[in-house]
Amino acid sequence: MTFSELLNIGLMQGFAGLSLFAVLLLMGLGLAIIFGQMGVINMAHGEFMTIGAYTIYLGSTLTATHAPQLVPYYFLIAVVAAFGFAFVAGWLVEWSLIRHLYKRPLDTLLATWGVSLAIQQMFRTFIGPKEVSPTLPDWLLGSWAPQEGLDIPINGLFVLGLTAFMTIGVLIALHKSRWGLRVRATVSNRVMANAIGIDTQKTDRLTFAIGCGIAGVAGAAFTTIGSTGPTSGSLYIVDAFLVVTFGGAASLLGTVVSAFGIAQTQSITEFFLAGSMAKMITLSLIVLILMVRPQGLFASKVRR
């Protein structure tokens, strides 16, 4: 095998890591807002991802059945719908359950774990227990070959673009919008935020719903690289918590850096070792670094 062939294999493996990075980052962004900004341990975060994935599948099925001429266009509309459905579901969960459990993180863990089991059962009942995959439009299929022997999947490029768009959007919203100002004020000092007229309960609800909506977009991205089942989201929840904890609980920059590091480490080690061994090595490295720097890669403020 020539050096050029080895280089192409390495580049394609690195790009596979970027696809995993994109899904982990979208999951981590939503979780960083909910866990880092609000102090809620949302064990149902993976199920909100699955809501987004099933939205794409149902959009594909309905479009192919009732409006086949729209198949090339349905995906972008379904991505927006995935955010919307996950947003509404998150809003309802916060209103009915989470708002009663603030400042009780262990209770939120148990409660949202129960929510995740309930949502999984709903998926099995109304959609089915088997894994499904949407019919992707033609413009998401195939690959781009910048040079001979190097093929980069177009769906991976789309997922990276979607992830960049969402990441930049969240950063701008947190630092330039009125919602972001209210979130930062509430995180810094809830009592003072209430005193100056900020409706912190409304801010909490909107923040939780937005975090769940971002998880829905992660699910939409996931459908381009894998099939969807009732427990698909739960497979990513541990990795998402690792991303947020490793990067720093309230640091979005840390979320980006840690998602990239974890995805690339896992992808590269999987090329040489079995998948379970690669996960073990990745986890071991994270544990060792957290032993030295328990606050994560980037220090974060603690909610008072």
C-alpha positions as CSV (number, residue, x, y, z in Angstrom):
1,M,0.0,0.0,0.0
2,T,1.4,3.3,-1.1
3,F,1.7,6.4,1.1
4,S,-0.9,8.2,-1.0
5,E,-3.4,5.3,-0.4
6,L,-2.7,5.4,3.4
7,L,-3.2,9.1,3.4
8,N,-6.5,8.8,1.6
9,I,-7.7,6.1,4.1
10,G,-6.6,8.3,7.0
11,L,-8.5,11.3,5.5
12,M,-11.7,9.3,5.0
13,Q,-11.4,7.9,8.5
14,G,-10.9,11.4,9.9
15,F,-14.0,12.5,7.9
16,A,-16.0,9.6,9.5
17,G,-14.9,11.1,12.8
18,L,-16.2,14.5,11.7
19,S,-19.7,12.9,11.0
20,L,-19.7,11.5,14.5
21,F,-18.5,14.9,15.8
22,A,-21.4,16.6,14.1
23,V,-24.0,14.4,15.8
24,L,-22.3,14.6,19.2
25,L,-21.9,18.3,18.9
26,L,-25.6,18.8,18.2
27,M,-26.5,16.5,21.0
28,G,-24.0,18.3,23.3
29,L,-25.2,21.8,22.4
30,G,-28.8,21.0,23.5
31,L,-27.5,19.2,26.6
32,A,-25.1,22.1,27.4
33,I,-28.0,24.5,27.5
34,I,-30.2,22.2,29.6
35,F,-27.6,20.8,31.9
36,G,-24.9,23.5,31.9
37,Q,-27.2,26.5,31.9
38,M,-30.1,25.1,33.9
39,G,-28.6,22.4,36.1
40,V,-31.2,19.8,34.9
41,I,-29.9,16.2,34.3
42,N,-32.1,15.3,31.3
43,M,-31.9,11.6,30.8
44,A,-34.6,11.8,28.1
45,H,-32.4,14.0,25.9
46,G,-31.7,11.0,23.6
47,E,-35.5,10.5,23.1
48,F,-35.9,14.1,21.9
49,M,-33.2,13.2,19.3
50,T,-35.2,10.2,18.3
51,I,-38.3,12.4,17.9
52,G,-36.3,14.4,15.3
53,A,-35.2,11.2,13.6
54,Y,-38.7,9.8,13.4
55,T,-39.9,13.1,12.0
56,I,-37.6,12.7,9.1
57,Y,-38.8,9.1,8.5
58,L,-42.4,10.0,8.7
59,G,-41.9,13.0,6.4
60,S,-40.2,10.7,3.9
61,T,-43.0,8.1,4.1
62,L,-45.8,10.7,3.8
63,T,-44.1,12.5,0.9
64,A,-43.4,9.4,-1.0
65,T,-47.0,8.2,-0.6
66,H,-48.9,11.4,-1.2
67,A,-46.6,13.8,-3.0
68,P,-43.8,11.9,-4.7
69,Q,-42.9,15.0,-6.8
70,L,-41.8,16.7,-3.5
71,V,-39.3,14.0,-2.5
72,P,-36.2,16.1,-3.5
73,Y,-37.4,18.9,-1.2
74,Y,-39.0,17.3,1.8
75,F,-35.7,16.8,3.8
76,L,-35.0,20.5,4.5
77,I,-38.7,21.1,5.6
78,A,-38.5,17.9,7.8
79,V,-35.4,19.2,9.5
80,V,-37.3,22.4,10.6
81,A,-40.3,20.2,11.6
82,A,-37.9,18.0,13.7
83,F,-36.8,21.1,15.6
84,G,-40.4,22.1,16.0
85,F,-41.8,18.8,17.3
86,A,-38.9,18.3,19.7
87,F,-39.3,21.9,20.9
88,V,-43.0,21.4,21.6
89,A,-42.3,18.1,23.4
90,G,-39.6,19.7,25.5
91,W,-41.9,22.6,26.3
92,L,-44.6,20.2,27.5
93,V,-42.2,18.1,29.6
94,E,-40.8,21.2,31.3
95,W,-44.3,22.6,32.0
96,S,-45.7,19.3,33.3
97,L,-42.7,17.9,35.2
98,I,-39.3,19.7,35.2
99,R,-40.5,23.0,36.6
100,H,-41.3,21.3,39.9
101,L,-37.8,19.8,40.2
102,Y,-35.4,22.7,39.8
103,K,-32.5,22.7,42.3
104,R,-33.1,18.9,42.8
105,P,-30.7,17.4,40.1
106,L,-31.0,13.8,41.3
107,D,-34.8,14.1,41.1
108,T,-34.6,15.4,37.5
109,L,-32.3,12.5,36.7
110,L,-34.9,9.9,37.9
111,A,-37.9,11.8,36.5
112,T,-36.4,12.2,33.0
113,W,-35.3,8.6,33.0
114,G,-38.9,7.7,33.5
115,V,-39.9,10.0,30.7
116,S,-37.3,8.4,28.4
117,L,-38.8,4.9,29.1
118,A,-42.3,6.2,28.5
119,I,-41.3,7.9,25.2
120,Q,-39.5,4.7,24.0
121,Q,-42.7,2.7,24.7
122,M,-44.7,5.2,22.7
123,F,-42.3,4.8,19.8
124,R,-42.8,1.0,20.0
125,T,-46.6,1.3,20.2
126,F,-47.3,3.9,17.5
127,I,-44.4,3.4,15.1
128,G,-43.0,-0.1,15.7
129,P,-40.1,-1.8,17.4
130,K,-38.0,-2.3,14.2
131,E,-35.4,0.1,13.0
132,V,-36.4,2.3,10.0
133,S,-34.6,4.5,7.6
134,P,-36.0,7.4,5.5
135,T,-35.6,7.6,1.7
136,L,-33.0,10.3,1.3
137,P,-33.3,12.7,-1.7
138,D,-30.8,12.2,-4.5
139,W,-28.8,15.3,-3.7
140,L,-27.8,13.7,-0.3
141,L,-26.5,10.5,-2.0
142,G,-23.2,9.8,-3.5
143,S,-19.8,11.2,-2.7
144,W,-17.4,14.0,-3.7
145,A,-14.0,13.0,-4.9
146,P,-11.5,15.9,-4.7
147,Q,-8.8,13.5,-5.8
148,E,-8.5,9.9,-7.0
149,G,-9.0,7.4,-4.2
150,L,-10.6,9.9,-1.8
151,D,-14.4,9.8,-1.6
152,I,-16.2,12.1,0.9
153,P,-19.9,11.3,1.4
154,I,-22.2,14.2,0.4
155,N,-24.5,13.5,3.4
156,G,-21.5,14.0,5.7
157,L,-20.8,17.4,4.2
158,F,-24.5,18.3,4.6
159,V,-24.4,17.2,8.3
160,L,-21.3,19.3,8.9
161,G,-22.9,22.3,7.3
162,L,-26.1,21.9,9.4
163,T,-24.0,21.5,12.5
164,A,-22.0,24.7,11.8
165,F,-25.2,26.6,11.1
166,M,-26.8,25.5,14.4
167,T,-23.7,26.1,16.4
168,I,-23.2,29.6,15.1
169,G,-26.9,30.3,15.6
170,V,-26.8,29.2,19.3
171,L,-23.7,31.3,20.0
172,I,-25.3,34.3,18.4
173,A,-28.6,33.7,20.2
174,L,-26.9,33.4,23.6
175,H,-24.8,36.5,23.2
176,K,-26.9,38.8,21.0
177,S,-30.6,38.1,21.6
178,R,-32.9,39.1,24.4
179,W,-33.4,35.4,25.2
180,G,-29.7,34.9,25.6
181,L,-29.4,38.0,27.9
182,R,-32.2,36.6,30.1
183,V,-30.5,33.2,30.2
184,R,-27.1,34.6,31.2
185,A,-28.8,36.8,33.8
186,T,-30.7,33.9,35.3
187,V,-27.6,31.7,35.3
188,S,-25.5,34.4,37.0
189,N,-28.1,35.3,39.8
190,R,-31.6,34.0,39.7
191,V,-32.8,36.2,42.6
192,M,-31.4,39.4,41.1
193,A,-32.9,38.4,37.7
194,N,-36.3,38.1,39.2
195,A,-35.8,41.4,41.0
196,I,-35.2,43.3,37.8
197,G,-38.3,41.9,36.2
198,I,-37.0,38.8,34.2
199,D,-39.6,36.0,34.2
200,T,-37.1,33.3,35.1
201,Q,-39.8,30.5,34.9
202,K,-40.6,31.5,31.3
203,T,-36.9,31.7,30.5
204,D,-36.3,28.2,32.0
205,R,-39.2,26.8,29.9
206,L,-38.0,28.3,26.7
207,T,-34.4,27.3,27.3
208,F,-35.4,23.7,28.0
209,A,-37.5,23.6,24.8
210,I,-34.8,25.1,22.7
211,G,-32.3,22.5,24.0
212,C,-34.7,19.7,23.1
213,G,-35.3,21.3,19.7
214,I,-31.6,21.2,19.0
215,A,-31.6,17.5,20.0
216,G,-34.3,17.0,17.4
217,V,-32.1,18.5,14.7
218,A,-29.4,16.1,15.9
219,G,-31.8,13.3,15.2
220,A,-32.5,14.6,11.7
221,A,-28.8,14.6,11.0
222,F,-28.5,11.1,12.5
223,T,-30.9,9.7,9.8
224,T,-28.3,10.4,7.1
225,I,-25.7,8.1,8.7
226,G,-27.8,5.4,10.5
227,S,-31.2,3.8,11.0
228,T,-33.6,4.8,13.7
229,G,-35.2,2.7,16.4
230,P,-37.0,3.3,19.7
231,T,-33.7,3.2,21.6
232,S,-31.5,5.0,19.1
233,G,-31.3,8.1,21.2
234,S,-30.3,6.3,24.3
235,L,-27.2,5.0,22.6
236,Y,-25.9,8.6,22.4
237,I,-26.9,10.0,25.8
238,V,-23.8,8.8,27.6
239,D,-21.5,10.2,24.9
240,A,-23.5,13.5,25.0
241,F,-23.0,13.8,28.8
242,L,-19.3,13.0,28.3
243,V,-19.1,15.8,25.8
244,V,-20.7,18.4,28.1
245,T,-18.8,17.3,31.3
246,F,-15.4,17.0,29.5
247,G,-15.7,20.4,27.9
248,G,-17.0,22.2,31.0
249,A,-20.7,22.2,32.0
250,A,-21.6,25.7,30.9
251,S,-19.0,26.3,28.2
252,L,-20.3,26.0,24.6
253,L,-16.7,26.4,23.4
254,G,-15.7,23.5,25.6
255,T,-18.6,21.5,24.1
256,V,-17.3,22.0,20.6
257,V,-13.7,21.1,21.5
258,S,-14.6,18.1,23.5
259,A,-17.1,16.8,20.9
260,F,-14.3,17.0,18.3
261,G,-11.7,15.3,20.5
262,I,-14.0,12.5,21.6
263,A,-15.3,11.8,18.0
264,Q,-11.8,11.8,16.4
265,T,-10.3,9.7,19.2
266,Q,-13.1,7.1,18.9
267,S,-13.0,7.1,15.1
268,I,-9.2,6.7,14.8
269,T,-9.0,3.9,17.5
270,E,-11.9,2.1,15.8
271,F,-9.8,1.9,12.7
272,F,-7.2,-0.2,14.5
273,L,-9.3,-1.9,17.3
274,A,-12.8,-3.2,17.9
275,G,-15.6,-0.7,18.6
276,S,-15.9,-1.7,22.3
277,M,-12.2,-1.4,22.8
278,A,-12.1,2.0,21.1
279,K,-14.9,3.3,23.4
280,M,-13.0,2.0,26.5
281,I,-9.8,3.8,25.4
282,T,-11.7,7.0,24.8
283,L,-13.5,6.8,28.1
284,S,-10.2,6.0,29.9
285,L,-8.5,9.1,28.4
286,I,-11.5,11.3,29.4
287,V,-11.4,10.0,33.0
288,L,-7.6,10.6,33.3
289,I,-8.0,14.2,32.0
290,L,-10.9,14.8,34.4
291,M,-8.9,13.5,37.3
292,V,-6.3,16.3,36.5
293,R,-8.9,18.9,35.6
294,P,-12.3,18.0,37.2
295,Q,-14.0,21.2,36.0
296,G,-13.5,20.2,32.4
297,L,-11.4,21.7,29.6
298,F,-12.9,25.1,30.1
299,A,-13.8,26.4,33.5
300,S,-17.5,27.3,33.9
301,K,-19.6,29.4,36.2
302,V,-21.8,27.6,38.8
303,R,-25.4,28.5,39.0
304,R,-26.4,30.2,42.2
